[in-house]
Amino acid sequence: MLSSALVNLDAKQLNSQNGVLITAQNLIGGLRAISAPFFSADCILITTLSNLAIYFKQNSARLFFKQEPRQNNVQIYFSVMLDYLLENHRHAVLIEGIDEVQ
């Protein structure tokens, strides 16, 4: 759990360019598939996007610049502590223990 200093982000504030949620090109059971970083590979969570909240810890953002003289450029690294939260557990289904069939 993050500290008590949390800020709520609405799903409308997210897009695939910022890397928080990545929209997949396929459907699972007729539902649009979304891949969230660090979610278990053997599970599927079925819910609406409006039921998911993304929280980030205030003052957790880190920015690092690294000069690469051989490549004549500067690498920029950025990170922030994020966490996902279900707003209503009654509107979600978690399926665990999924095995990939070859």
N, CA, C and O atoms as a printed pandas DataFrame, in Angstrom:
     atom_number atom_name residue_name chain_id  residue_number  x_coord  y_coord  z_coord
0              1         N          MET        A               1    0.840   -1.183    0.000
1              2        CA          MET        A               1    0.000    0.000    0.000
2              3         C          MET        A               1    0.874    1.232    0.000
3              4         O          MET        A               1    1.947    1.255    0.602
4              5         N          LEU        A               2    0.406    2.236   -0.672
5              6        CA          LEU        A               2    1.109    3.508   -0.654
6              7         C          LEU        A               2    0.727    4.282    0.598
7              8         O          LEU        A               2   -0.195    3.904    1.321
8              9         N          SER        A               3    1.440    5.355    0.841
9             10        CA          SER        A               3    1.141    6.155    2.031
10            11         C          SER        A               3   -0.234    6.791    1.905
11            12         O          SER        A               3   -0.896    6.662    0.876
12            13         N          SER        A               4   -0.655    7.475    2.953
13            14        CA          SER        A               4   -1.988    8.078    2.950
14            15         C          SER        A               4   -2.084    9.281    2.024
15            16         O          SER        A               4   -3.186    9.769    1.773
16            17         N          ALA        A               5   -0.973    9.768    1.515
17            18        CA          ALA        A               5   -0.980   10.914    0.597
18            19         C          ALA        A               5   -1.138   10.399   -0.827
19            20         O          ALA        A               5   -0.150   10.236   -1.542
20            21         N          LEU        A               6   -2.374   10.141   -1.241
21            22        CA          LEU        A               6   -2.651    9.587   -2.561
22            23         C          LEU        A               6   -3.435   10.580   -3.399
23            24         O          LEU        A               6   -4.211   11.384   -2.882
24            25         N          VAL        A               7   -3.217   10.507   -4.703
25            26        CA          VAL        A               7   -3.940   11.345   -5.649
26            27         C          VAL        A               7   -4.615   10.423   -6.643
27            28         O          VAL        A               7   -3.960    9.536   -7.191
28            29         N          ASN        A               8   -5.903   10.603   -6.894
29            30        CA          ASN        A               8   -6.676    9.749   -7.786
30            31         C          ASN        A               8   -6.574   10.259   -9.215
31            32         O          ASN        A               8   -6.754   11.450   -9.465
32            33         N          LEU        A               9   -6.282    9.355  -10.162
33            34        CA          LEU        A               9   -6.264    9.685  -11.580
34            35         C          LEU        A               9   -7.458    9.031  -12.243
35            36         O          LEU        A               9   -7.723    7.851  -12.017
36            37         N          ASP        A              10   -8.173    9.773  -13.049
37            38        CA          ASP        A              10   -9.302    9.250  -13.797
38            39         C          ASP        A              10   -8.784    8.488  -15.015
39            40         O          ASP        A              10   -7.733    8.831  -15.557
40            41         N          ALA        A              11   -9.513    7.453  -15.452
41            42        CA          ALA        A              11   -9.101    6.672  -16.619
42            43         C          ALA        A              11   -9.009    7.527  -17.873
43            44         O          ALA        A              11   -8.242    7.195  -18.776
44            45         N          LYS        A              12   -9.762    8.614  -17.961
45            46        CA          LYS        A              12   -9.721    9.488  -19.128
46            47         C          LYS        A              12   -8.392   10.227  -19.233
47            48         O          LYS        A              12   -8.038   10.710  -20.308
48            49         N          GLN        A              13   -7.650   10.320  -18.125
49            50        CA          GLN        A              13   -6.379   11.020  -18.130
50            51         C          GLN        A              13   -5.234   10.147  -18.642
51            52         O          GLN        A              13   -4.109   10.627  -18.786
52            53         N          LEU        A              14   -5.506    8.882  -18.915
53            54        CA          LEU        A              14   -4.474    7.955  -19.349
54            55         C          LEU        A              14   -4.536    7.739  -20.848
55            56         O          LEU        A              14   -5.601    7.834  -21.458
56            57         N          ASN        A              15   -3.393    7.450  -21.434
57            58        CA          ASN        A              15   -3.353    7.045  -22.830
58            59         C          ASN        A              15   -2.202    6.079  -23.028
59            60         O          ASN        A              15   -1.384    5.890  -22.127
60            61         N          SER        A              16   -2.131    5.467  -24.196
61            62        CA          SER        A              16   -1.115    4.448  -24.432
62            63         C          SER        A              16    0.275    5.056  -24.563
63            64         O          SER        A              16    1.264    4.328  -24.477
64            65         N          GLN        A              17    0.383    6.359  -24.766
65            66        CA          GLN        A              17    1.685    6.975  -24.966
66            67         C          GLN        A              17    2.452    7.153  -23.665
67            68         O          GLN        A              17    3.683    7.187  -23.687
68            69         N          ASN        A              18    1.767    7.268  -22.537
69            70        CA          ASN        A              18    2.505    7.460  -21.289
70            71         C          ASN        A              18    2.907    6.142  -20.641
71            72         O          ASN        A              18    3.564    6.158  -19.600
72            73         N          GLY        A              19    2.534    4.994  -21.221
73            74        CA          GLY        A              19    3.007    3.705  -20.757
74            75         C          GLY        A              19    2.311    3.153  -19.535
75            76         O          GLY        A              19    2.708    2.093  -19.052
76            77         N          VAL        A              20    1.295    3.813  -19.008
77            78        CA          VAL        A              20    0.613    3.310  -17.817
78            79         C          VAL        A              20   -0.276    2.128  -18.181
79            80         O          VAL        A              20   -0.200    1.073  -17.552
80            81         N          LEU        A              21   -1.106    2.302  -19.183
81            82        CA          LEU        A              21   -1.924    1.203  -19.685
82            83         C          LEU        A              21   -1.675    1.064  -21.176
83            84         O          LEU        A              21   -1.596    2.060  -21.896
84            85         N          ILE        A              22   -1.555   -0.150  -21.629
85            86        CA          ILE        A              22   -1.303   -0.401  -23.039
86            87         C          ILE        A              22   -2.479   -1.192  -23.592
87            88         O          ILE        A              22   -2.763   -2.291  -23.116
88            89         N          THR        A              23   -3.164   -0.648  -24.589
89            90        CA          THR        A              23   -4.312   -1.320  -25.179
90            91         C          THR        A              23   -3.826   -2.414  -26.121
91            92         O          THR        A              23   -3.019   -2.151  -27.013
92            93         N          ALA        A              24   -4.303   -3.620  -25.933
93            94        CA          ALA        A              24   -3.948   -4.723  -26.816
94            95         C          ALA        A              24   -4.790   -4.655  -28.082
95            96         O          ALA        A              24   -5.844   -4.019  -28.102
96            97         N          GLN        A              25   -4.327   -5.305  -29.126
97            98        CA          GLN        A              25   -5.025   -5.289  -30.399
98            99         C          GLN        A              25   -6.081   -6.389  -30.486
99           100         O          GLN        A              25   -6.821   -6.445  -31.468
100          101         N          ASN        A              26   -6.167   -7.253  -29.497
101          102        CA          ASN        A              26   -7.118   -8.361  -29.577
102          103         C          ASN        A              26   -8.199   -8.250  -28.508
103          104         O          ASN        A              26   -8.155   -7.388  -27.630
104          105         N          LEU        A              27   -9.158   -9.143  -28.615
105          106        CA          LEU        A              27  -10.246   -9.223  -27.646
106          107         C          LEU        A              27  -10.152  -10.554  -26.914
107          108         O          LEU        A              27   -9.684  -11.544  -27.474
108          109         N          ILE        A              28  -10.590  -10.576  -25.681
109          110        CA          ILE        A              28  -10.674  -11.817  -24.912
110          111         C          ILE        A              28  -12.134  -12.009  -24.559
111          112         O          ILE        A              28  -12.693  -11.236  -23.782
112          113         N          GLY        A              29  -12.753  -13.025  -25.118
113          114        CA          GLY        A              29  -14.167  -13.277  -24.865
114          115         C          GLY        A              29  -15.058  -12.134  -25.296
115          116         O          GLY        A              29  -16.095  -11.891  -24.679
116          117         N          GLY        A              30  -14.672  -11.430  -26.344
117          118        CA          GLY        A              30  -15.462  -10.315  -26.843
118          119         C          GLY        A              30  -15.246   -9.011  -26.099
119          120         O          GLY        A              30  -15.864   -8.000  -26.435
120          121         N          LEU        A              31  -14.379   -9.015  -25.093
121          122        CA          LEU        A              31  -14.079   -7.812  -24.318
122          123         C          LEU        A              31  -12.721   -7.259  -24.727
123          124         O          LEU        A              31  -11.800   -8.018  -25.028
124          125         N          ARG        A              32  -12.601   -5.931  -24.735
125          126        CA          ARG        A              32  -11.328   -5.303  -25.076
126          127         C          ARG        A              32  -10.290   -5.676  -24.022
127          128         O          ARG        A              32  -10.567   -5.590  -22.825
128          129         N          ALA        A              33   -9.112   -6.084  -24.449
129          130        CA          ALA        A              33   -8.051   -6.525  -23.542
130          131         C          ALA        A              33   -7.079   -5.383  -23.269
131          132         O          ALA        A              33   -6.596   -4.730  -24.194
132          133         N          ILE        A              34   -6.802   -5.153  -22.002
133          134        CA          ILE        A              34   -5.851   -4.135  -21.555
134          135         C          ILE        A              34   -4.760   -4.845  -20.763
135          136         O          ILE        A              34   -5.053   -5.704  -19.932
136          137         N          SER        A              35   -3.516   -4.492  -21.015
137          138        CA          SER        A              35   -2.396   -5.075  -20.284
138          139         C          SER        A              35   -1.837   -4.040  -19.319
139          140         O          SER        A              35   -1.437   -2.952  -19.732
140          141         N          ALA        A              36   -1.808   -4.379  -18.033
141          142        CA          ALA        A              36   -1.261   -3.475  -17.012
142          143         C          ALA        A              36    0.107   -3.987  -16.580
143          144         O          ALA        A              36    0.270   -5.188  -16.366
144          145         N          PRO        A              37    1.082   -3.110  -16.447
145          146        CA          PRO        A              37    2.416   -3.545  -16.030
146          147         C          PRO        A              37    2.386   -4.226  -14.668
147          148         O          PRO        A              37    1.655   -3.808  -13.769
148          149         N          PHE        A              38    3.187   -5.277  -14.525
149          150        CA          PHE        A              38    3.393   -6.012  -13.278
150          151         C          PHE        A              38    2.156   -6.773  -12.805
151          152         O          PHE        A              38    2.106   -7.186  -11.646
152          153         N          PHE        A              39    1.148   -6.972  -13.674
153          154        CA          PHE        A              39   -0.003   -7.803  -13.326
154          155         C          PHE        A              39    0.378   -9.249  -13.600
155          156         O          PHE        A              39    1.062   -9.529  -14.584
156          157         N          SER        A              40   -0.046  -10.159  -12.758
157          158        CA          SER        A              40    0.318  -11.567  -12.878
158          159         C          SER        A              40   -0.075  -12.128  -14.243
159          160         O          SER        A              40   -1.168  -11.856  -14.741
160          161         N          ALA        A              41    0.820  -12.910  -14.843
161          162        CA          ALA        A              41    0.591  -13.446  -16.188
162          163         C          ALA        A              41   -0.434  -14.573  -16.203
163          164         O          ALA        A              41   -0.987  -14.870  -17.262
164          165         N          ASP        A              42   -0.709  -15.213  -15.065
165          166        CA          ASP        A              42   -1.651  -16.334  -15.043
166          167         C          ASP        A              42   -3.030  -15.931  -14.527
167          168         O          ASP        A              42   -3.792  -16.786  -14.077
168          169         N          CYS        A              43   -3.360  -14.643  -14.585
169          170        CA          CYS        A              43   -4.648  -14.132  -14.100
170          171         C          CYS        A              43   -5.305  -13.228  -15.129
171          172         O          CYS        A              43   -4.636  -12.611  -15.958
172          173         N          ILE        A              44   -6.622  -13.161  -15.059
173          174        CA          ILE        A              44   -7.407  -12.203  -15.841
174          175         C          ILE        A              44   -8.369  -11.518  -14.879
175          176         O          ILE        A              44   -9.070  -12.179  -14.112
176          177         N          LEU        A              45   -8.397  -10.197  -14.924
177          178        CA          LEU        A              45   -9.342   -9.411  -14.138
178          179         C          LEU        A              45  -10.349   -8.815  -15.106
179          180         O          LEU        A              45   -9.977   -8.113  -16.046
180          181         N          ILE        A              46  -11.628   -9.098  -14.874
181          182        CA          ILE        A              46  -12.692   -8.580  -15.735
182          183         C          ILE        A              46  -13.455   -7.518  -14.961
183          184         O          ILE        A              46  -14.066   -7.805  -13.932
184          185         N          THR        A              47  -13.416   -6.292  -15.463
185          186        CA          THR        A              47  -14.128   -5.165  -14.866
186          187         C          THR        A              47  -14.177   -4.043  -15.895
187          188         O          THR        A              47  -13.573   -4.147  -16.962
188          189         N          THR        A              48  -14.888   -2.984  -15.579
189          190        CA          THR        A              48  -14.901   -1.820  -16.460
190          191         C          THR        A              48  -13.730   -0.912  -16.098
191          192         O          THR        A              48  -13.255   -0.930  -14.962
192          193         N          LEU        A              49  -13.265   -0.119  -17.061
193          194        CA          LEU        A              49  -12.175    0.812  -16.779
194          195         C          LEU        A              49  -12.580    1.856  -15.748
195          196         O          LEU        A              49  -11.744    2.347  -14.989
196          197         N          SER        A              50  -13.863    2.192  -15.724
197          198        CA          SER        A              50  -14.316    3.181  -14.743
198          199         C          SER        A              50  -14.269    2.632  -13.315
199          200         O          SER        A              50  -14.325    3.404  -12.357
200          201         N          ASN        A              51  -14.166    1.307  -13.161
201          202        CA          ASN        A              51  -14.075    0.687  -11.843
202          203         C          ASN        A              51  -12.630    0.642  -11.331
203          204         O          ASN        A              51  -12.399    0.337  -10.161
204          205         N          LEU        A              52  -11.669    0.941  -12.189
205          206        CA          LEU        A              52  -10.262    0.950  -11.797
206          207         C          LEU        A              52   -9.813    2.372  -11.498
207          208         O          LEU        A              52  -10.114    3.299  -12.250
208          209         N          ALA        A              53   -9.106    2.534  -10.415
209          210        CA          ALA        A              53   -8.502    3.827  -10.085
210          211         C          ALA        A              53   -6.994    3.632  -10.031
211          212         O          ALA        A              53   -6.507    2.603   -9.563
212          213         N          ILE        A              54   -6.276    4.610  -10.505
213          214        CA          ILE        A              54   -4.821    4.580  -10.442
214          215         C          ILE        A              54   -4.385    5.683   -9.493
215          216         O          ILE        A              54   -4.742    6.849   -9.660
216          217         N          TYR        A              55   -3.613    5.295   -8.507
217          218        CA          TYR        A              55   -3.119    6.238   -7.515
218          219         C          TYR        A              55   -1.606    6.348   -7.655
219          220         O          TYR        A              55   -0.927    5.365   -7.951
220          221         N          PHE        A              56   -1.091    7.540   -7.440
221          222        CA          PHE        A              56    0.354    7.674   -7.376
222          223         C          PHE        A              56    0.747    8.383   -6.089
223          224         O          PHE        A              56    0.029    9.248   -5.590
224          225         N          LYS        A              57    1.890    7.999   -5.573
225          226        CA          LYS        A              57    2.374    8.580   -4.322
226          227         C          LYS        A              57    2.978    9.949   -4.619
227          228         O          LYS        A              57    3.843   10.089   -5.484
228          229         N          GLN        A              58    2.515   10.935   -3.898
229          230        CA          GLN        A              58    3.041   12.280   -4.091
230          231         C          GLN        A              58    4.523   12.324   -3.723
231          232         O          GLN        A              58    4.975   11.629   -2.814
232          233         N          ASN        A              59    5.254   13.146   -4.439
233          234        CA          ASN        A              59    6.695   13.347   -4.229
234          235         C          ASN        A              59    7.505   12.077   -4.461
235          236         O          ASN        A              59    8.587   11.932   -3.894
236          237         N          SER        A              60    7.006   11.153   -5.284
237          238        CA          SER        A              60    7.749    9.932   -5.578
238          239         C          SER        A              60    8.382    9.966   -6.964
239          240         O          SER        A              60    9.074    9.022   -7.344
240          241         N          ALA        A              61    8.161   11.024   -7.721
241          242        CA          ALA        A              61    8.707   11.110   -9.076
242          243         C          ALA        A              61   10.221   11.283   -9.024
243          244         O          ALA        A              61   10.753   12.060   -8.231
244          245         N          ARG        A              62   10.900   10.533   -9.897
245          246        CA          ARG        A              62   12.352   10.631   -9.999
246          247         C          ARG        A              62   12.724   10.886  -11.454
247          248         O          ARG        A              62   12.154   10.285  -12.365
248          249         N          LEU        A              63   13.673   11.770  -11.661
249          250        CA          LEU        A              63   14.140   12.128  -12.994
250          251         C          LEU        A              63   15.656   12.059  -12.989
251          252         O          LEU        A              63   16.306   12.624  -12.109
252          253         N          PHE        A              64   16.227   11.355  -13.988
253          254        CA          PHE        A              64   17.677   11.175  -14.055
254          255         C          PHE        A              64   18.131   11.386  -15.490
255          256         O          PHE        A              64   17.549   10.831  -16.421
256          257         N          PHE        A              65   19.165   12.185  -15.663
257          258        CA          PHE        A              65   19.757   12.433  -16.975
258          259         C          PHE        A              65   21.126   11.767  -17.021
259          260         O          PHE        A              65   21.936   11.927  -16.108
260          261         N          LYS        A              66   21.376   11.018  -18.093
261          262        CA          LYS        A              66   22.661   10.344  -18.255
262          263         C          LYS        A              66   23.223   10.706  -19.620
263          264         O          LYS        A              66   22.598   10.444  -20.648
264          265         N          GLN        A              67   24.407   11.309  -19.625
265          266        CA          GLN        A              67   25.036   11.684  -20.888
266          267         C          GLN        A              67   25.705   10.471  -21.506
267          268         O          GLN        A              67   26.388    9.705  -20.826
268          269         N          GLU        A              68   25.500   10.310  -22.803
269          270        CA          GLU        A              68   26.110    9.236  -23.580
270          271         C          GLU        A              68   26.980    9.875  -24.661
271          272         O          GLU        A              68   26.508   10.089  -25.777
272          273         N          PRO        A              69   28.253   10.187  -24.349
273          274        CA          PRO        A              69   29.090   10.876  -25.335
274          275         C          PRO        A              69   29.370   10.044  -26.585
275          276         O          PRO        A              69   29.539   10.601  -27.669
276          277         N          ARG        A              70   29.420    8.721  -26.448
277          278        CA          ARG        A              70   29.675    7.868  -27.622
278          279         C          ARG        A              70   28.534    7.958  -28.631
279          280         O          ARG        A              70   28.758    7.913  -29.841
280          281         N          GLN        A              71   27.308    8.085  -28.121
281          282        CA          GLN        A              71   26.140    8.175  -29.001
282          283         C          GLN        A              71   25.738    9.621  -29.255
283          284         O          GLN        A              71   24.799    9.880  -30.007
284          285         N          ASN        A              72   26.441   10.565  -28.633
285          286        CA          ASN        A              72   26.169   11.994  -28.796
286          287         C          ASN        A              72   24.723   12.335  -28.430
287          288         O          ASN        A              72   24.038   13.048  -29.162
288          289         N          ASN        A              73   24.270   11.813  -27.287
289          290        CA          ASN        A              73   22.915   12.123  -26.822
290          291         C          ASN        A              73   22.837   12.048  -25.300
291          292         O          ASN        A              73   23.814   11.719  -24.626
292          293         N          VAL        A              74   21.673   12.357  -24.784
293          294        CA          VAL        A              74   21.410   12.304  -23.349
294          295         C          VAL        A              74   20.229   11.365  -23.129
295          296         O          VAL        A              74   19.175   11.534  -23.741
296          297         N          GLN        A              75   20.406   10.369  -22.248
297          298        CA          GLN        A              75   19.324    9.457  -21.889
298          299         C          GLN        A              75   18.550   10.072  -20.728
299          300         O          GLN        A              75   19.148   10.571  -19.775
300          301         N          ILE        A              76   17.217   10.036  -20.807
301          302        CA          ILE        A              76   16.372   10.589  -19.754
302          303         C          ILE        A              76   15.567    9.446  -19.138
303          304         O          ILE        A              76   14.857    8.731  -19.846
304          305         N          TYR        A              77   15.679    9.275  -17.822
305          306        CA          TYR        A              77   14.957    8.237  -17.097
306          307         C          TYR        A              77   13.967    8.906  -16.146
307          308         O          TYR        A              77   14.331    9.820  -15.406
308          309         N          PHE        A              78   12.708    8.447  -16.169
309          310        CA          PHE        A              78   11.665    9.007  -15.310
310          311         C          PHE        A              78   10.896    7.862  -14.674
311          312         O          PHE        A              78   10.562    6.889  -15.350
312          313         N          SER        A              79   10.610    7.967  -13.378
313          314        CA          SER        A              79    9.801    6.948  -12.707
314          315         C          SER        A              79    8.927    7.605  -11.654
315          316         O          SER        A              79    9.246    8.674  -11.134
316          317         N          VAL        A              80    7.809    6.938  -11.349
317          318        CA          VAL        A              80    6.882    7.398  -10.325
318          319         C          VAL        A              80    6.225    6.158   -9.714
319          320         O          VAL        A              80    6.020    5.165  -10.412
320          321         N          MET        A              81    5.894    6.202   -8.431
321          322        CA          MET        A              81    5.258    5.065   -7.760
322          323         C          MET        A              81    3.754    5.097   -8.028
323          324         O          MET        A              81    3.060    6.035   -7.636
324          325         N          LEU        A              82    3.259    4.043   -8.712
325          326        CA          LEU        A              82    1.842    3.923   -9.063
326          327         C          LEU        A              82    1.245    2.692   -8.405
327          328         O          LEU        A              82    1.954    1.740   -8.075
328          329         N          ASP        A              83   -0.074    2.723   -8.218
329          330        CA          ASP        A              83   -0.785    1.559   -7.704
330          331         C          ASP        A              83   -2.199    1.565   -8.268
331          332         O          ASP        A              83   -2.764    2.628   -8.525
332          333         N          TYR        A              84   -2.773    0.381   -8.461
333          334        CA          TYR        A              84   -4.133    0.231   -8.980
334          335         C          TYR        A              84   -5.072   -0.118   -7.829
335          336         O          TYR        A              84   -4.678   -0.780   -6.869
336          337         N          LEU        A              85   -6.313    0.334   -7.939
337          338        CA          LEU        A              85   -7.300    0.064   -6.897
338          339         C          LEU        A              85   -8.648   -0.190   -7.549
339          340         O          LEU        A              85   -9.064    0.550   -8.440
340          341         N          LEU        A              86   -9.336   -1.247   -7.099
341          342        CA          LEU        A              86  -10.711   -1.494   -7.537
342          343         C          LEU        A              86  -11.640   -0.620   -6.711
343          344         O          LEU        A              86  -11.601   -0.654   -5.481
344          345         N          GLU        A              87  -12.468    0.156   -7.379
345          346        CA          GLU        A              87  -13.406    1.018   -6.666
346          347         C          GLU        A              87  -14.536    0.202   -6.040
347          348         O          GLU        A              87  -14.946    0.480   -4.913
348          349         N          ASN        A              88  -15.048   -0.816   -6.767
349          350        CA          ASN        A              88  -16.154   -1.637   -6.274
350          351         C          ASN        A              88  -15.834   -3.102   -6.567
351          352         O          ASN        A              88  -15.851   -3.516   -7.726
352          353         N          HIS        A              89  -15.543   -3.887   -5.536
353          354        CA          HIS        A              89  -15.174   -5.294   -5.711
354          355         C          HIS        A              89  -16.321   -6.150   -6.245
355          356         O          HIS        A              89  -16.075   -7.222   -6.800
356          357         N          ARG        A              90  -17.551   -5.709   -6.093
357          358        CA          ARG        A              90  -18.700   -6.481   -6.582
358          359         C          ARG        A              90  -18.860   -6.373   -8.094
359          360         O          ARG        A              90  -19.631   -7.129   -8.687
360          361         N          HIS        A              91  -18.151   -5.454   -8.720
361          362        CA          HIS        A              91  -18.232   -5.283  -10.173
362          363         C          HIS        A              91  -16.973   -5.780  -10.863
363          364         O          HIS        A              91  -16.594   -5.255  -11.910
364          365         N          ALA        A              92  -16.321   -6.786  -10.291
365          366        CA          ALA        A              92  -15.096   -7.326  -10.870
366          367         C          ALA        A              92  -15.031   -8.833  -10.646
367          368         O          ALA        A              92  -15.551   -9.356   -9.661
368          369         N          VAL        A              93  -14.377   -9.520  -11.591
369          370        CA          VAL        A              93  -14.153  -10.963  -11.491
370          371         C          VAL        A              93  -12.673  -11.213  -11.745
371          372         O          VAL        A              93  -12.123  -10.725  -12.732
372          373         N          LEU        A              94  -12.021  -11.973  -10.858
373          374        CA          LEU        A              94  -10.621  -12.345  -11.025
374          375         C          LEU        A              94  -10.549  -13.840  -11.285
375          376         O          LEU        A              94  -11.055  -14.641  -10.499
376          377         N          ILE        A              95   -9.921  -14.212  -12.389
377          378        CA          ILE        A              95   -9.723  -15.622  -12.746
378          379         C          ILE        A              95   -8.235  -15.909  -12.597
379          380         O          ILE        A              95   -7.408  -15.290  -13.266
380          381         N          GLU        A              96   -7.895  -16.858  -11.710
381          382        CA          GLU        A              96   -6.493  -17.174  -11.429
382          383         C          GLU        A              96   -6.141  -18.565  -11.940
383          384         O          GLU        A              96   -7.026  -19.369  -12.232
384          385         N          GLY        A              97   -4.853  -18.842  -12.045
385          386        CA          GLY        A              97   -4.360  -20.168  -12.397
386          387         C          GLY        A              97   -4.551  -20.539  -13.852
387          388         O          GLY        A              97   -4.812  -21.701  -14.162
388          389         N          ILE        A              98   -4.428  -19.580  -14.746
389          390        CA          ILE        A              98   -4.593  -19.844  -16.176
390          391         C          ILE        A              98   -3.284  -20.392  -16.723
391          392         O          ILE        A              98   -2.229  -19.784  -16.540
392          393         N          ASP        A              99   -3.348  -21.551  -17.402
393          394        CA          ASP        A              99   -2.173  -22.156  -18.027
394          395         C          ASP        A              99   -2.252  -21.978  -19.529
395          396         O          ASP        A              99   -3.319  -22.114  -20.128
396          397         N          GLU        A             100   -1.110  -21.671  -20.134
397          398        CA          GLU        A             100   -1.048  -21.510  -21.588
398          399         C          GLU        A             100   -1.023  -22.882  -22.247
399          400         O          GLU        A             100   -0.240  -23.748  -21.858
400          401         N          VAL        A             101   -1.877  -23.078  -23.240
401          402        CA          VAL        A             101   -1.958  -24.344  -23.968
402          403         C          VAL        A             101   -1.257  -24.163  -25.306
403          404         O          VAL        A             101   -1.527  -23.212  -26.040
404          405         N          GLN        A             102   -0.358  -25.082  -25.610
405          406        CA          GLN        A             102    0.399  -25.001  -26.873
406          407         C          GLN        A             102   -0.363  -25.637  -28.004
407          408         O          GLN        A             102    0.119  -25.661  -29.136
